[in-house]
Each structure stands twice: as C-alpha cells, then as structure tokens.
Amino acid sequence: MKPIALAAFFCVLFASPLRAERVSVAVEGVEGEVLESVRASIELHQYEDREVSTVEVRRLFERAGEQIRTALEPFGYYDPDVT
C-alpha cells in the first residue's frame, strides 16, 4: 500500500505566549474511517474547546505525529508521511 501523505496537520494558535491559548486541529489527506481514527487519536484534538498553556500545546503537538502514525497502522499505512 502506498504511503499516505497528510497534506496538512497544523495548529492555529491565538494569544500571547503568557496567556492561555485556543487550539484548532486540521487533518487533510484522509477521509471516512481513517479520518475519524486519526482525529480520535490526536490528544491535542481534545483541547480544541479549552484554554491551554503554550507549553502544553507544544508538548501535545510534539506527540501528534506518532499518534497519527499509530492511528493509520490498522488501515495498512505503516510508513506514512505526516507533515
């Protein structure tokens, strides 16, 4: 199976580094059950409706790539490009 490229995975952060921030997660390049699995596996996604510190956002973002790769494995994507 071809590696899948997630066209975009990004966080949009609004606020100064000293204040709590709002997070938005976008996942592109997958759809259906695969998209649902990826979104459910990204811990950062759970913080979209909460205020979170800059340090916490960075920590969660650093984990997201591996969480996405793990979510894609059951669908046969064992070496995906996550960007």
KAPESUL-V808078 format. One record per pair of residues at least 6 apart in sequence whose ideal C-beta (glycine too) atoms are under 6 Angstrom apart, sorted by the first residue. I is the first residue (numbers start at 1). GAP is how many residues later the second one is. D is the distance in Angstrom with one decimal. If there is no record, write none. Layout:
i->[I,I]
gap->[GAP,GAP]
d->[D,D]
This chain:
i->[1,3,3,3,4,4,5,5,6,6,7,7,8,9,10,11,11,12,13,14,15,17,20,21,21,23,23,23,25,25,27,30,34,37,38,38,39,41,41,42,42,43,44,44,65,68,69,72]
gap->[75,76,77,78,73,76,24,76,23,76,21,22,20,18,16,12,50,12,8,8,6,37,31,31,36,24,25,34,19,20,11,8,41,34,30,33,6,26,30,22,25,17,16,20,17,14,11,8]
d->[4.5,5.2,5.2,5.7,5.0,4.7,5.7,4.4,4.4,5.2,4.2,4.3,4.7,5.8,6.0,5.5,5.8,4.4,5.1,5.3,4.5,4.7,3.4,5.9,5.8,5.2,5.6,6.0,5.7,4.9,5.4,6.0,5.3,4.6,5.5,4.7,5.5,4.7,3.7,5.3,5.4,5.4,4.1,5.5,4.8,5.0,6.0,5.1]
